[in-house]
Amino acid sequence: MKDCIVYANKINGIEFSQITNVRITNFQIFDNAVDGVEITHAGGFWTGPRIQDSLFVAKSEANGGRAQKGGIHLPQSIGTLLVQNVWFVGFNAAGSVCLTGSSHGKSDAGGFEVYFKNINFHNSANHKGKWNWEHETLIRDLDGSLTGKGAGSWALAYNGMLKKHIDSGACEIKSEWSARSFQDLGSPGGVSNVSVCFQNFCVPFSFSILTRIRQHE
């Protein structure tokens, strides 16, 4: 998908329930009511699905109403989506934010990892992202353009395990990663440098374990 203008939709500009190796290239996305792009599940191979070479504008001169609520609503999927060579413009109004955590995610589910490279902001750097709960989404900055912490750094919601890294100076709470929506209080956000590594860990569901549990109920 490439070379498209997506303007003034009543909900989202573009919405995918599930994609694999789809690439959104050279899009101009602005003045939509909720999110510019929302992806619930992103599969395929690593960096197969991409949003690249595109522009997100929260509110243009043609828009007399409220600014677009979000730029990209990130997927509840692990480690395939790459966002690169993207501009976020005008996400500086109350309740407007460039990035939000897992689309249709269940409360307290998390560890969903997304990659970013060559990200640019204009009147948006104070509203980079927000999370709704701890561990929701891990944002990996491949070149330092998103977090300012160098290649391989992270942005994530605050949780208690980060305290020692904050005390050591490896991580810090940043106001631009704690943007609030109109209704949600959300979870504070922060950034970590390359000295700290975060890893999603999943224990597969086992019907044999479930059967043994039920036998002892």
Buried (B, 14 or more C-beta within 10 A) or exposed (E): EEEBEBBBBEEBBBBBEEBEEBBBBEBBBBBBBBBBBBBBBBBBEEBBBBBBBBBBBBBBEEBEEBBBBBBBBBBBBBBBBBBBBBBBBBBBBEBBBBBBBBBEBEEEEBBBBBBBBBBBBEBBBEBBBBBBBBBBBBBBBBBBBBBEBEEBBBBBBBBEEBEEBBEEEBBBEBEBBBBEBEEEEBBBBBBBBBBBEBEEEEEEEEEEEEEEEEEEE
